[in-house]
Amino acid sequence: MTLTARDIGFRYGSQPVLTDINFALDKGRFHALLGPNGAGKSTLFGLLTRLLALQQGDILLAGRSLKKHPAEAMRQIGVVFQQNALDLDLSVRQNLMYHSALHGLSRKQARRRGDRELERFDLMDRANDAVRTLNGGHRRRVEIARALLHQPTLLLLDEPTAGLDIASRNALNEHVRRLCREDNLTVLWATHLIEEVQEHDRVMILHLGQLMADESGHELCRQTATDSLAETFKSLTGVSS
């Protein structure tokens, strides 16, 4: 398992946000974390990335406790947050080089890995352009390329298609799936959009801070006697997708 969450709980003051969350991610698979707005997805991502301190339970990354060995555990993770975190005034390549330096890569390593990701994301011709000149879909591609520079085993994406048009959403989703197939990369893709999830995906449904389901989409439909994931989601949460 790439990541294992054990008995995760979190409160803001006296208000519980996550309650007894347990799951494990399969290596090289696309996992969809599906939930309506306010379900607790961003809080869970905050805990997985140490933006929030664990209050209850533990998270293991490649067998390393996030509590006991945070630096070693975090080296396994690449992250794309919902809010754009690129420096808009730097070029695409400068953003990649700066991120590489933070991870201790030499300039030669950074250039080689950066060019590889730019090629894969069809962005080589924009390498010297300021990020602010890119459209939303291309900026997201740069963020994913940047997140892969230190060669993590796990990629976390929190609502990565927020603000994108349908064509850009579909292209980004398919590219990330290709990373799973070609690089054996483990992916956790958080979304409230059911159309970004496929029935062969491993689907985790989070609602009101509780993990309501954790199965393949096909199996969830079978268990709930529904014909689609949209119907499954509504039957488990009472919310239309």
Buried (B, 14 or more C-beta within 10 A) or exposed (E): EBBBBBEBBBBEEEEBBBBBBEBEBEBBBBBBBBBBEEBBBBBBBBBBBBEBEBEBBBBBBBEBBBBEBBEBBBBBBBBBBBEBBBBEEBBBBBBBBBBBEEBEBEEEBBBEBBBBBBEBBEBBEBBEBBBEEBEBBBBBBBBBBBBBBBEBBBBBBBBBBBEBEEEBBBBBBEBBBEBBEEBEBBBBBBBBBBBBBBBEBBBBBBBBBBBBBBBBBBBBBEEBEBEEBBBBBBBBBEEEB
